[in-house]
């Protein structure tokens, strides 16, 4: 099953599964009881789970937890040679360790190292694996906090960060990752602690050691959490990570599952399921638009080889073909996951531009765990504001007035990622040492740099492989972009949650703009496209659009 039937199957499965998952998520975050294992965790950490936090305290806990995560992961990566199960791997250099620690703590999973050659089993499981759960839990907590801000009224409290984090990991991510790890093992994904599957003789007569490890357990959480980093350097193009077309479809579903469930949960907690269906429609329209555009340009790109084979097959896996690789790429860049079952740098110029645009829209179709939902809500507030201007009324969302303070937080949220992308890209192309890292000249070289900073700031982690990002400049610059792109938006999200929680809910009147239904969904889609175009169209014109035009003109 390839092409449009595969895409249709994925959409049907996600629509079906997001309902029970979203309903379960709503129960998880509103349950008044704490599980016994959760109480043990709170006691060990000295946390009062019944303490409802004001937004500055909630945000402070979130940032402190993430900061400690960066430090601990940095130590693990540097100290790898003295750790058990290191498989003889050396420690990462200071710049690479800093980049990688920031990368996985921010849920980006940008990898400037070769997975199977650089990482031992303990560093993967206790370092990267722990952060795959924790970083996704942080994003989920921020998303829940914003929902509470919209739902609660006349209060300055938005919940308890530690409770939201622990429940996200213990009640959601761990059970789902265990189930799907077993599914992946049954489909042929490798799972062992041996380090290798033995040594074989290659067709050329050489001897090659086949690496292996705890791949299935890593694969399930890397896909579901939005982390996306591969156990192998080839990521999900490697047959040990993604052996069949069925495993490829399951991987696509896993990248979309939790973000879609969060949208359903929003409708439940808001007391109006139409709100969830409307946001799901927004995410679905943007996702299908990206899928159609990428599919068309990948199959209709000019050139001798693409014309001969009927599609741009370079860099794609024969197991999945161009349609399966295109759908996977669109999913990875629309869901903030960043996994890859093909070489994105080998996509056509416009096809790579579609992947880039998916990240530039804020990865809201449906985005990452928690981050996708709050991204959708932030663009919905832009739509509400524009709608209010058109009818001459104070903008309202869920019967709450959106005033000047709130809109300042929304606008700053939308400015952070473009600023990180554009400033970082400008510094890179304007620095001679950085320019030597670009593998291709001209417009495609610009695309490589812009893609890298977009991927870092948007928390995606995928890359165009022509860029050598192992130098000190890119290690540090991309890490800074990850930190800015992850935590500055979260600051505005949590602050906005606190502002909204203190507002009363008004009464809906005949003049109130409904925040559900086809009209509002269309307004939100339009707002997303306008905001994305205003921020990124000039740089897209210098990169993938110019490159595509050059190829089209021969």
N, C-alpha and C positions, 0 to 999 in steps of 0.2 A: 504494500500500500504506500504509494508515493504521491507527491503533488497535492492538488486541491482536496482529494478525498482524505488524505492524512491530516491536512489542516482542519477540515470539517470535523473529523473524528476527535481531534484534540479539543476543539471548541465545545463540542457536545459533552465530552467527558468532564471538562472543567466546569461547565454550567451545571452539570449534574452533581459533581462532588463538592462544589463550593457551598451548596445549601447545607448539608449536614455538618460540614467542617465549620462554616460560619456560625451556625447555631451552637455548636460545641464551644467555639471560641467565646461567644457571648456568655455562656455559662461559666467558662473558666475565669473571666475577668470580673464577674459579678458575684462569684461564690463567696459567701460570708465565712466559710470554714477553710481552715488550712490543713493540708494533708500532713500526716505525721512526719514524713521525710522532709517536708518543707519546714516544719517547726524545728527540726534538728538543724537544718541549714541556717535558719534565723538565729538560733541560739549560738551556734558556732561563730557566726559573724557579728554577734552582739546587736542584732537588729530587732526593733519592735515592729512586728508586721501590722499592728493595729493603729499605728501612728499615721494619720492622713497628713500628707505633706503639702505645704504651699509650693507654688511653682519654683521659687528660687532654691528651696531645699531639694525638690525633685530634680531640678537641673544640676545642682551641685553634686548630688549623688551619682547621676548619670555620667558627668564629666570625670569625676574622681575615679569611678569604676573603670572607665575607658582608659584613663591615664595610667592607672596601675597595670591594666592589661598590656599596654604598649611596653612598659618597663619589664614586666615579667617575661613576655615573649621575646624581647630583645635579649635578655639574659639567657634564655633557653637556646636561642639560635647561636649565640656567641659561644656558649659552653657545650655545644653539641658533642665534641670529641670525648668528653669525660662522662657523658651520660650513657646509661644502658641502651641497648638496641640502636646504637648510633651507626652500626654497619661500617665503621671505619670512616665515616664522613667527617670532613673538617668543619670547623665553625665558619659561619658567614663573615665576611668582612664587616667592619663597623657600619659603612654606608649601606651595604646590602641588608644587614641585620635590621638597621633602623627602617629602611624602606619596607622590608617584609613585615616587621612588627606593626608598623603603622597600617600597612596594607590589609592585614587580616583582622586587626582590631577595628578598623573602620568598615569592615564587611566588603572590602574592595577586592582583595586577593589578586592584586597585581603581582606577577611573578617575573622577576628579572634573573631567575636562576633556573636550571634544568631540574625538574622535580625529582626524578628517580636517581639522579646523580648527586644531588646536594643535600637531600633530606633523609635522615634516619627515621626509624619507626616511632621512637619516643617523641622526637621533635614534631613529627607530623601529628601524632595522636594527642599528646599532652600540650603541645604548643599550638599548632595551627588548628587542630580539631576542636580544642576547647574554645578557641576564639571564634570558630565557625558557629558554635552554639551561642556563645556570649554576645557576639556582635549582632547576630540576628535578634537575640532577645532584647538588646538595647533599642534597636529600631522598632520592634513590636511594642515596647514600653512607651516610646515617644508617640506612636500612633494611637495607643489607648489613651494616653494623657490628653491628646487633642480632642478625642471623642468626648471624654469627660468634661472638658472645657465647654464643648458645645451643648452637652446635655444638662449639666448642673447649672444652678443659678444661685446668685446671692451668696457665694462662698469664695474663699481664696485658696481652697485645697483642690488638688487634682489627682489624688491617689498616693500610693506608696511605690516608689521606683523599685525597691528591693522585692516587693511582692510581685509586681508586674514582671520583673526580670526572671525570678525563680519560677513563676507559673508558666511563663513562655517556654522555658527550657524543659522543666520537669513534666508538664502536662501536655505540651504540644510537640516540641521539636524532638525530644528523646523518643517518645513512642512511635512517631511517624518515621523517624530515621531508622529505628530498629526494624520495623515492618518492611520498609522498602529496601533495606540492606539485604534482608533474607530473600526478597523478590529478585534482586539483582544477582545474588549468588546463584539462585536457581536458573537464571538466564545465562550464566557463564562468566560473570565478573569475578576476578580473582580475589581471594581473601585468605591470607596466611601471614605468618610472622617469620618465614624462612629467609626472606630477602631475595631469593632467586628461585627460578623453576629449573635450574640446571644450566649446563653449557651445551650448545648445539653447534653443528657444522653448517656454515652458511653455504648457499649455492656457489659462491666463489671459492669455497674451500677453506675459508677462515673459521676461527672459533669465536663464538659470541655467547656471553652470559646473559640469560633472560631474566631481567629483574621482576620482582613481585613483592607483595606486601599486603597490608590491610586496605585493599582498594575499595571493596564493596561498602565497608562501613564508612569510609571517607566519601565515597561517591554519593551516597544517599543524602548526607548532610550538606555537602558542597552544592548540590543541585537545589535542595529545598530551602537552604538558608539564604541564598543569594550570594554565597561566597565564590563559587565557580572555579577555584584553583584546582589544577589537575595533579593527581598523584604522579602521572607521567608528563613529560614535557609536551607530548602531543595532545594532552588533555582528553576530551571525549572523542577524539579521532582515533585513540588507541584502542585496539580490540579487547584489551584487558579491562578497560573502563567502560566500553560501549560496544559489545560484541555483535549485536544484531539490530535489525530494523525495529523489532519490538522494544529492545532496551532503549533505542533512540527515541521512540515515541514516549516511553515512560519517563525518560529524562526531560523531555519537553513538558510533560504534564507536571512533573515535580517542580520545575522552575516557576510554573504559574499557580500552583495549588494554594500555598499559604497566602500570597498576596490577594488572590481572588476570594479566599475565605475571609480575609479581613474586610473586604468590601461588603460582604453579606453581614458580617458582624456589626458593621457600622449601622446598617439599616435596622438591625434588631435592637441595638442599644439606643438608637435615636427614637425608637418607638414608631417607626414608619418604614416598612420594608421597601416602599417605593423609592426611598432615598438610596438604598443599596442597589436596587435594580438600575436606577438612573446612572450611578457612578460605574456600575459594571458595563452598561451600554457605552459610556464614554470610553472606558478602557478598551472595550471590544472593538469599537469603531476605529480607534487609533491603531490597535493591533492589526486588524484586518487591512487597514489602509497601508501600513508598512509591509505586510505580507504580500499584498497584491503588487505594490510598487517594486519590491525587491524581486518577486517572482518574474515580473515582466522584464526588468532590465537584465536579470541574469540569463533569461532565455532569448533576449532579442538584441544582445550587445553586438556591435559590428566587429568584424575581424575574421581572418581565414579559419582559425581553429574553432572558435565558437560557432561559426556558420556550418562547418563540417560536421560537428558533433551535435548541433542543435541547441547548445547552451554553453555557458561559461564553466567548463568542467575542471579547469586548472585549480589545484588546491583542494578539491573535494574528494571525499571518500567514495569509492565505487560501491561500498555496501549501502550507502544512503543516497547517492546520486545528487544531482544539483537541487532538486526540490526538497529533499530531506535536509540537505546542508543549509539551504536558504531559510527554511522554516526554523531550524535550530538557531541560526544566527539571529534572525529577527526576534525570536523568543528570548535569547540570551541578552540582547541589548534592550529589549523592552521590559524585562523583568529584573534588571540590575544584577543578573547572575554572572555574566561574563564567561561562562564555559564556552568551549568551541569544539565542534566536531569536524571542522574544516579550517583552512587558512584564510582568515578574513582579509588579509592583505592581498590575496589572490582573487577576491571578488572583483567584479567589474567596477569601474570608477564610480558609477552611479549606484551600484549595489552596495559598495562600501559606504557611500554617502547616506544611503537609507539606514544602515546600521548606526552610523554616527548620529543621524537625526533622531533615532529612537532614544538615544541617551540624552541628546540636547533638549528634548521635550520634557526632561525631568524624570524619565523612566517611570511613566505613569500609566503604562498600558500592559500589565497592571503595576509594574514597578516591583520594589523589593518588599521584604517582610516588614510591615509597619510603615516603612518609608514610602512605599507606593501609595498607601492610603492617605497619609498626610500630604503627599504631593498632589493627589487628586483633590483633596479638600482645599488646598491652597490655591489651585487653579480655579476651583469652583467659586472661591471667594472673589477672585478677579472677575469671573462671569457675573456674580451677584452685583459687584460694584458697577460694572458696565451697564447691567440691566437697570440698576437704580438711576444711573445718569440718564438713560434713555427715557424713563418715565417720570423723572423728577421727584423721586422718593429716596429716603434714606435707605441704603442697602441693608437687607436682612437675610440671615441664613438660619434656618430652623427657629424662626421667630425671634432671633436675637439681632439687635442692631449692630452693624459693623461700622464703627466710628473711625475717626482719624487715627487714633493710636493703633487700632487693629490693622488698618490698611497700611500703615507704615511698616509694621512687622511683616505683612504679606509681601509688600514691594521689596523690602530688604531680602526676604527669603529668595525671591526670584532673581535678584541681582547677584547673589553670592557665587553661584556656579558659573555663570557666564564670565564674571570677573576673573575667577580662578583659571578658567580655560584660556581666555584671551590674553591675560597678562602672562601666564606661563608659556603659552605658545609664542608670544612675541619675544620674550626673553630667550627662548630656545633658538628660534631662527635668527635672532640678532646676535648670537654668541658663536664665535668661530669654533670653539671646542665642541659645542653642541651640534653644530651643523655637520661636523664630520661623522656623527652618529647616524645620519639619515642615509638610508641605503639606496634611495632613488632620487634623482634630480627632479626639479620642476614641480608641477602641481601635485604629483603623487607624493613627493617628499613633504610638502606642506601638509597633505592629508595625514601622513604618518605621525607628524608632530601633533597636529590638532586632535587626531584620534586618541593619542596617548594621554593628553591632558584632559580631554573630555571623559575618557574612561576613568581616569584617576579622580577627577572632581565629582563625577556622577556616581562613584562607588561601584563601577562595573568590573574593571579588571581585565577585559579583553584587549587585544592589541593588533595592530598591523605589524607583521613580523619583520618588515624591512628596517625597522628602527632598532638600533643597538642601544638599549636603555640601561646597560650595565655600568656606564661611566658615572663618576661621582655627581656630575651636574644633574643628570636625569634622576639618579637615585634620590637626591635631596629635594629637587624641585617637584618631582611627582609626589613624594611623601607630603610635602607642604600642601600641594593641591588636594590630596586625599583628606588631610586634616581639615582644611578650610571647607571643602565640599561636603564633608560629613557633619561636622559639629556646629559650624556657624548656622546652617539651616535649622538644625535641631534646637539651637538656642532660641531662634525666632519662633519655632513651632511651640516649644514649651512655654515661652513667655506669652504667646498668643492664647494658649490654653488657659493660663492664669487670668488673662484679661477677660476672656469670654465667660469663664466660670463665675466671675463677679457680676455679670450682667443678668438682669431678669429676662424672662421670656415674655414677649409681647403677645398680642392677640391677632390672629390672622384675620385680615379684612379682604374686601373685594379688590383692593389695590395692591395686596401683597403679591410679590413675584414668587410663584411656586418654585421650589428648588427640587422638583421632580418632574418627570415626564419628558417627552420628546423635545419640546422647545428648549427646556433648560439643558438637556443633554447636548443639543446642537450648539447652544451658546457656549457651553464649557469646552466642547471640541474646538470651536472657533477660537476661543480665548487661548487654548493651549497652542494652536498653530500660530496665532498672531504673536504671542509672547516668544515662542521659539524662533520664529522668523526674524523678529526685531533684534534678537540677541545674536543670532548666528548666521543669518543669510550672507553677510559680507565675507565672513571667513569661509563659508561653504563655497562661495563663488570663487575664491582663490584656490581651493583644494579640489574636492571631488567634482564640482560642476565644471570647472575649467578643464580638468583632466578628461571628464566624459565628453565635453565638447570637442576637445582635441582629437579623441579617438573617433568621434562621429564624423568629423570632417576629413578624416584620413591623414 
